[in-house]
Amino acid sequence: MLDFNSKFNWDMEFKRRNKYVYIYLFVLIINLLTGKLLTSSYDGNNQNLFLLCWNGNILMFFSVLTWIKTTKTFFSPYLIFLLSFYSFSYGQAFLRSLGAVYEGFNLYGIYSNDTLLMSHYYTLVGLSFMHLGALTAIIKRDESGVLNVSPEVILDKFIRKSILIVAWPIFIVSSIVYFQNVIEFMITAFNQGYMALYNYNSSSINETSGLFNLLSSIKMFFVPSVFLLIVAYSKNRVLRNVLITVVLSAVFFNFLAGVRTDAAALLISFVLLFHNFIKPFKGKHTFIGILAALVLLILLNIVGQTRGDEGRDLSHYLDKTKEVISEKNPIVDTIGEMGGSMFPLIEIMKIVPEQFKFKNGETYLSALLAVFPSSLVDGIIPRVSLPNWLMLTLNMNYGPGFSLLAEGYYNFGWGGSIFMFVIGFFIARLFNPRMSNETERILKSIFIPVMLYFFITASRGDSLLLVRYVVFYSFIPYMVIKTLIATFKKNGVSESRYKQS
């Protein structure tokens, strides 16, 4: 039970957080009213679209500011997800507001301004309500739940033993499948170019669909298993560094294969894990973090420029790097390419409900039921991969991806942008869970980076993909380890010891 001082301090903290929610709500209303005015008064003038692009920048500034002020932290999984989601959803609008020229798949050279105005405005409404939902989700979290979610700890013997029992078998099997897959990808991309990977996947699926799905599922356990082992051996310098080398090798091979999203997601989530359990980043590391982010954007562009080339060698990479840095703007190109992910939303708004009816939440129900064996739920509701559905509907020969914003519109029309409040609430709760004891604190602080990895890799996917990732590769391993710990502690109690910074 809280004493008077603790209750008073918590009341003050709650009021402080509440203040930032009201500030953001005020900014949201002004922003959305401005957006409505710009869309309703459009008369063919490019200025309206330009101002709407700036609306997104203002909204994102206050989204980042209110989250930092509310949580008192710069480096958080939700903030990383928010910035990546914004880049995918509004990246080209951000560049247009700055007058930066993107020469790749530029949406502004494909669609009319009135089409872009509506998709931009819908995106702003969706992003606004998603962040409002996220702020609402943490406003009543006590400090042990939302702040300092991952202190550096020395694991007790029961926690460590349980992690090792679960992680080692999964790691051995999944790492073999994972590296076999990524090395095959790398060799194929080196010899035939990146587009050959699409043919490689298609032939694999057609020839042995069941086996392909099984291996794909096993491969996904690589990240949670290696992260668990890194934490279990966090005080064993030799084994820890070996496992870190494994992770960085996976990042390197994925970059060489041209699989940029997986490589970047693994690197970012590993950095969060490193911060949580090995060496926390302090305020002085902010500049280094910004510099590292810029370097990553440049690297992503270099990989994108080279991955379609056949017969690559070191000199080819060096020549391409020199060309990218001296003749182009790699940061603009990377953000522009990411921002092309607004394409699925634009196309969905063109064909729904003109050609297809609104689904009224059907895809979300399908995502929830997907965690059960198909034999139990077959016939209740169809399971449809929305990226594949859109590719077939538009008669495309490559995957256009999808997005949570597009899925919202596909289900509820403009109401889908408001439904993003629920999505934001859900995401923030996953990244800022309740931690009632030290065991939960340790385990959840491991699986938060794991979930961040899956959220980034699924940024251009749908809820079906996200729910499967969270349940199968985060929640189930977490529950198995937690059950083992409880079993081992049944005849005794062991508490983890905190290492004070």
Salt bridges, closest charged atoms under 4 A:
ASP11 OD2 - LYS7 NZ 3.39
GLU13 OE2 - ARG16 NH2 2.77
GLU13 OE2 - ARG17 NE 2.83
GLU13 OE1 - LYS72 NZ 3.59
GLU152 OE2 - LYS235 NZ 2.97
GLU152 OE2 - LYS499 NZ 3.87
ASP156 OD2 - LYS489 NZ 3.46
ASP309 OD2 - HIS316 NE2 2.76
GLU337 OE2 - ARG260 NH2 2.40
GLU337 OE2 - ARG307 NH2 3.99
GLU347 OE2 - LYS350 NZ 3.74
GLU440 OE1 - LYS444 NZ 3.44
GLU440 OE2 - LYS482 NZ 2.83
